[in-house]
Amino acid sequence: MVRILLFSMMMLLASCGGSGKPDVSKIKVDLQLQRFEQDLFRLDTNHIGEGLAHLRNAYPDFYPTYFQQILQVNPADPASEPIIRSILSGYRPVNDTLQQKYRDLDWLKKDLADGFRYVKYYYPDYFVPRVVTFVATFDVPGAILTPQYLGIGLQQFAGKHFSAYQLDEIAQMYPAYISRRFDKEYITANAMKAVADDIYPDQSVGRPLIEQIVEKGKQWWLLDHFLPDAPDSVKTGFSGNQLRWATENEGNIWGYLLKNENLYSIEPATIQTYLGEAPFTQGFPESSPGNIGQWIGWRMVQKYAAANPKLTVQQVLATPAKTVFEGSRYKPK
């Protein structure tokens, strides 16, 4: 009887939001990964129409997404063929570099399958999409989720020292504090962020600063559950030094916000200061990270979940932001 009771308590704790890492080893995930970019760049540009027809048949779901939504061209229109040829020609050196770097993606397939096991643990009915890698223009995100596919845009993971990222036009789009994340170790985290955003979409727009901080923090907290073994630096995008600074100065950060800001402000400039991409947070040293508000929100949600261990992940996410803020009794030293 005692053993049964202990086992039941362990299972209960494993299902709660404030618990440790659950055992997902018996959850089956049949993950399929396809290399769209390899087939795309094999096309004979002298017979582009015929090649596109074969590509459409091989990728019936992803094909329209890639051309119409990602590249924003109509592959059925003959007038688009010169544009497609130009992209294939201009990005061929990029693809060549990426094929050398990512010749084998078995590791990614394993990492994503592990992530989806955790997703299925917390959300058993969640559909595991096919994974398809692609290469597109540099302004396209590194992870795109559709009802059928999870697309991985390898052009955003060529390595932080990749020469194309240093070009003026690209560097203006992605300053060094962003492009330093364009590397292998961020692929899985970016992909699972897309899944977390799909399950718990951003609900912070137009709300007061403190509520936006908590809502953004919920998204990182959910990502914690899908990638329990990933380094915090990879999940947050902070460098190791920035993460150490935030941890060591948590009390000072919160004290500064309480003293200098109205936590219920809805001013866009204030929101952007604490929840926007930046090399550092205005008002803090240059060793601080940008987006410090999401980190504070993440810490609040962690404290709230730890204080309410009987709540499931879904219940924590459904808790109003103001309730999480007040219930966390957040007072870092």
C-alpha positions as CSV (number, residue, x, y, z in Angstrom):
1,M,0.0,0.0,0.0
2,V,2.8,2.4,0.9
3,R,4.7,1.6,-2.3
4,I,1.5,2.2,-4.3
5,L,1.0,5.5,-2.6
6,L,4.5,6.6,-3.2
7,F,4.3,5.7,-6.8
8,S,1.1,7.6,-7.2
9,M,2.7,10.7,-5.6
10,M,5.7,10.5,-7.9
11,M,3.4,10.3,-11.0
12,L,1.4,13.3,-9.7
13,L,4.6,15.3,-9.2
14,A,5.8,14.3,-12.7
15,S,2.6,15.8,-14.2
16,C,2.7,19.1,-12.4
17,G,4.1,22.4,-13.7
18,G,6.6,22.8,-10.9
19,S,8.2,19.4,-11.2
20,G,11.4,18.1,-12.5
21,K,12.0,16.3,-15.9
22,P,9.5,13.5,-16.6
23,D,10.4,10.2,-18.2
24,V,9.3,10.3,-21.8
25,S,11.4,7.3,-23.0
26,K,8.3,5.3,-23.8
27,I,6.5,8.0,-25.8
28,K,6.7,7.1,-29.5
29,V,7.5,9.8,-32.0
30,D,7.9,8.9,-35.7
31,L,9.8,12.0,-36.9
32,Q,10.4,12.4,-40.6
33,L,13.0,14.8,-41.9
34,Q,13.3,15.8,-45.6
35,R,15.9,17.9,-47.3
36,F,13.9,20.2,-49.6
37,E,16.9,22.5,-50.3
38,Q,18.9,19.6,-51.7
39,D,16.2,18.8,-54.3
40,L,15.6,22.5,-55.0
41,F,19.3,23.2,-55.9
42,R,19.5,20.1,-58.1
43,L,17.0,21.6,-60.5
44,D,18.2,22.1,-64.1
45,T,17.7,25.8,-64.6
46,N,17.5,25.2,-68.3
47,H,14.3,23.2,-67.7
48,I,13.0,25.0,-64.7
49,G,9.3,24.2,-65.4
50,E,9.8,20.5,-65.6
51,G,12.0,20.5,-62.5
52,L,9.4,22.5,-60.5
53,A,6.7,20.0,-61.5
54,H,8.8,17.2,-60.0
55,L,9.5,19.2,-56.9
56,R,5.7,19.9,-56.5
57,N,4.9,16.2,-56.7
58,A,7.6,15.4,-54.1
59,Y,6.6,18.1,-51.6
60,P,2.8,18.7,-52.3
61,D,2.3,20.4,-48.9
62,F,5.5,22.4,-48.5
63,Y,5.9,23.4,-52.2
64,P,3.2,26.1,-52.1
65,T,4.3,27.3,-48.7
66,Y,7.9,27.7,-49.9
67,F,7.2,29.5,-53.1
68,Q,4.1,31.5,-52.4
69,Q,4.5,32.4,-48.7
70,I,8.3,32.2,-48.2
71,L,9.6,33.5,-51.5
72,Q,6.4,35.2,-52.4
73,V,6.4,34.1,-56.1
74,N,3.9,32.1,-58.1
75,P,5.7,29.1,-59.5
76,A,2.8,28.4,-61.9
77,D,3.4,31.8,-63.6
78,P,6.1,31.6,-66.3
79,A,7.0,35.2,-65.4
80,S,8.3,33.9,-62.1
81,E,10.8,31.6,-63.7
82,P,13.6,34.3,-64.0
83,I,13.1,35.2,-60.4
84,I,13.5,31.5,-59.3
85,R,16.5,31.1,-61.5
86,S,18.0,34.3,-60.0
87,I,17.5,33.0,-56.4
88,L,19.0,29.6,-57.3
89,S,22.0,31.3,-58.9
90,G,22.5,33.9,-56.1
91,Y,22.1,31.5,-53.2
92,R,23.9,28.5,-54.6
93,P,27.2,29.4,-52.8
94,V,25.2,29.8,-49.6
95,N,23.6,26.4,-50.1
96,D,27.0,24.8,-50.9
97,T,28.4,26.1,-47.6
98,L,25.3,24.8,-45.7
99,Q,25.5,21.4,-47.4
100,Q,29.1,21.1,-46.1
101,K,28.2,22.2,-42.6
102,Y,25.0,20.1,-42.5
103,R,25.8,17.1,-44.6
104,D,24.3,14.9,-41.9
105,L,21.3,15.9,-39.9
106,D,20.7,12.7,-38.0
107,W,21.5,14.6,-34.8
108,L,18.8,17.2,-35.5
109,K,16.3,14.5,-36.2
110,K,17.1,12.9,-32.8
111,D,17.0,16.2,-30.9
112,L,13.7,17.2,-32.4
113,A,12.2,13.8,-31.7
114,D,13.3,14.1,-28.1
115,G,11.7,17.6,-28.0
116,F,8.4,16.3,-29.4
117,R,8.3,13.5,-26.8
118,Y,8.1,16.2,-24.2
119,V,5.5,18.0,-26.2
120,K,3.4,14.8,-26.4
121,Y,3.9,14.2,-22.7
122,Y,2.2,17.5,-21.8
123,Y,0.0,17.7,-24.9
124,P,-0.8,14.1,-26.0
125,D,-3.0,15.2,-28.9
126,Y,-0.4,17.5,-30.5
127,F,0.3,16.6,-34.1
128,V,4.0,16.0,-34.8
129,P,4.7,17.6,-38.2
130,R,7.2,16.5,-40.8
131,V,10.4,18.4,-40.6
132,V,11.7,19.9,-43.8
133,T,14.9,21.9,-44.2
134,F,15.1,24.6,-46.8
135,V,17.3,27.5,-47.9
136,A,15.7,30.8,-48.7
137,T,16.5,34.5,-48.7
138,F,18.1,35.8,-45.5
139,D,15.1,37.7,-44.4
140,V,13.1,34.5,-43.9
141,P,12.9,33.1,-40.3
142,G,14.9,30.1,-39.3
143,A,11.8,28.2,-38.2
144,I,8.4,28.2,-39.8
145,L,5.5,26.0,-38.6
146,T,2.6,25.0,-40.9
147,P,-0.2,22.5,-40.2
148,Q,1.8,19.8,-42.0
149,Y,5.5,20.9,-41.7
150,L,8.0,22.3,-39.4
151,G,10.4,24.2,-41.8
152,I,14.0,24.8,-40.8
153,G,15.6,27.7,-42.8
154,L,19.2,26.7,-42.8
155,Q,20.2,30.1,-44.2
156,Q,19.9,31.4,-40.6
157,F,22.3,28.8,-39.2
158,A,25.4,29.1,-41.4
159,G,27.6,30.0,-38.4
160,K,28.1,33.4,-36.7
161,H,31.2,34.1,-38.7
162,F,29.6,33.3,-42.1
163,S,30.8,35.9,-44.5
164,A,27.3,36.8,-45.9
165,Y,26.2,37.9,-42.4
166,Q,28.9,40.5,-42.5
167,L,27.6,42.2,-45.6
168,D,26.2,45.7,-44.9
169,E,22.6,44.9,-46.1
170,I,22.5,41.7,-44.0
171,A,24.3,43.2,-41.0
172,Q,21.7,46.0,-40.9
173,M,18.9,43.4,-40.9
174,Y,20.7,41.2,-38.3
175,P,23.3,43.1,-36.2
176,A,26.1,41.0,-34.6
177,Y,24.2,40.6,-31.3
178,I,21.5,38.7,-33.3
179,S,23.6,36.9,-36.0
180,R,25.9,35.4,-33.3
181,R,23.0,33.0,-32.7
182,F,22.9,31.9,-36.3
183,D,24.6,28.6,-35.6
184,K,24.0,24.9,-35.1
185,E,23.3,24.9,-31.4
186,Y,20.3,27.2,-31.8
187,I,18.4,25.1,-34.5
188,T,16.5,22.9,-32.1
189,A,15.6,25.7,-29.7
190,N,14.3,27.9,-32.5
191,A,12.2,25.0,-33.9
192,M,10.7,24.2,-30.5
193,K,10.1,27.9,-29.8
194,A,7.8,27.8,-32.9
195,V,6.0,24.8,-31.4
196,A,5.7,26.6,-28.0
197,D,4.3,29.7,-29.8
198,D,1.8,27.5,-31.6
199,I,0.6,25.9,-28.4
200,Y,0.7,29.1,-26.4
201,P,0.5,32.1,-28.8
202,D,1.7,35.5,-27.6
203,Q,-1.1,37.1,-25.7
204,S,0.7,40.2,-24.5
205,V,0.1,42.8,-27.2
206,G,-1.5,46.0,-25.9
207,R,-1.3,44.9,-22.3
208,P,0.5,46.7,-19.4
209,L,4.3,46.2,-19.1
210,I,4.1,43.8,-16.1
211,E,1.5,41.6,-17.8
212,Q,3.6,41.5,-21.0
213,I,6.6,40.6,-19.0
214,V,4.8,37.6,-17.4
215,E,3.2,36.5,-20.7
216,K,6.5,36.5,-22.5
217,G,8.0,34.7,-19.5
218,K,5.3,32.0,-19.9
219,Q,6.6,31.2,-23.4
220,W,10.2,30.6,-22.1
221,W,8.8,28.6,-19.2
222,L,6.9,26.3,-21.6
223,L,10.0,25.9,-23.7
224,D,11.8,24.7,-20.5
225,H,9.4,21.8,-20.5
226,F,10.0,20.9,-24.1
227,L,13.8,21.3,-23.9
228,P,14.7,20.5,-20.3
229,D,18.3,19.7,-21.1
230,A,19.0,22.7,-23.3
231,P,21.3,25.4,-21.8
232,D,19.5,28.5,-20.6
233,S,21.7,30.6,-22.9
234,V,20.4,28.8,-26.0
235,K,16.8,29.1,-24.9
236,T,17.0,32.8,-24.0
237,G,19.5,33.8,-26.7
238,F,21.6,35.5,-24.1
239,S,25.4,35.0,-24.2
240,G,26.9,33.2,-21.3
241,N,28.3,36.4,-19.9
242,Q,24.9,38.1,-20.2
243,L,23.2,35.3,-18.5
244,R,25.6,35.4,-15.6
245,W,25.1,39.2,-15.3
246,A,21.4,38.8,-15.2
247,T,21.6,36.1,-12.6
248,E,24.0,38.0,-10.4
249,N,22.0,41.3,-10.7
250,E,18.5,39.9,-10.5
251,G,17.6,42.0,-7.4
252,N,19.2,45.1,-8.9
253,I,17.2,44.7,-12.2
254,W,13.9,44.3,-10.4
255,G,14.7,47.2,-8.0
256,Y,15.5,49.4,-11.0
257,L,12.2,48.6,-12.6
258,L,10.2,49.3,-9.4
259,K,12.0,52.6,-8.9
260,N,12.1,53.9,-12.4
261,E,9.1,52.5,-14.3
262,N,5.4,52.3,-14.0
263,L,4.8,48.5,-14.1
264,Y,1.4,49.2,-15.7
265,S,2.6,51.4,-18.4
266,I,1.4,50.8,-21.9
267,E,3.8,53.2,-23.6
268,P,5.4,51.4,-26.6
269,A,8.8,52.9,-26.0
270,T,8.8,51.5,-22.4
271,I,7.6,48.1,-23.6
272,Q,10.3,48.0,-26.3
273,T,13.1,48.9,-23.8
274,Y,12.5,45.8,-21.7
275,L,11.0,43.4,-24.2
276,G,12.7,44.2,-27.5
277,E,15.8,42.9,-29.2
278,A,18.8,45.1,-28.4
279,P,22.6,44.7,-27.7
280,F,21.8,45.6,-24.1
281,T,19.0,47.1,-22.0
282,Q,18.8,50.9,-21.8
283,G,19.5,52.0,-18.3
284,F,21.8,49.0,-17.5
285,P,25.4,48.3,-18.3
286,E,26.5,47.2,-21.7
287,S,27.1,43.7,-20.2
288,S,23.4,43.4,-19.7
289,P,21.3,41.6,-22.4
290,G,18.4,43.1,-24.3
291,N,15.0,41.7,-23.7
292,I,15.7,41.6,-19.9
293,G,11.9,41.8,-19.3
294,Q,11.2,38.4,-20.7
295,W,13.9,37.0,-18.4
296,I,12.3,38.6,-15.4
297,G,8.9,37.2,-16.4
298,W,10.5,33.8,-16.9
299,R,11.8,34.0,-13.3
300,M,8.4,35.1,-12.0
301,V,6.6,32.2,-13.7
302,Q,9.2,29.7,-12.4
303,K,8.6,31.0,-8.8
304,Y,4.8,30.9,-9.2
305,A,4.9,27.3,-10.6
306,A,7.2,26.2,-7.8
307,A,4.9,27.8,-5.2
308,N,1.9,26.0,-6.7
309,P,3.2,22.5,-7.5
310,K,-0.2,21.0,-7.9
311,L,-0.9,23.1,-11.0
312,T,-0.4,21.5,-14.4
313,V,1.5,23.2,-17.2
314,Q,-1.8,24.0,-18.8
315,Q,-3.1,25.5,-15.6
316,V,-0.1,27.7,-15.1
317,L,-0.3,29.0,-18.6
318,A,-4.0,29.7,-18.2
319,T,-3.4,31.7,-15.0
320,P,-3.9,35.5,-15.6
321,A,-0.6,37.4,-15.8
322,K,-1.5,39.6,-12.9
323,T,-2.2,36.6,-10.7
324,V,1.1,35.0,-11.6
325,F,2.9,38.3,-10.8
326,E,1.2,38.7,-7.4
327,G,1.2,35.0,-6.5
328,S,4.9,34.6,-7.3
329,R,5.8,37.1,-4.5
330,Y,8.8,38.0,-6.6
331,K,11.4,39.7,-4.4
332,P,14.9,38.7,-5.7
333,K,17.9,39.8,-3.7
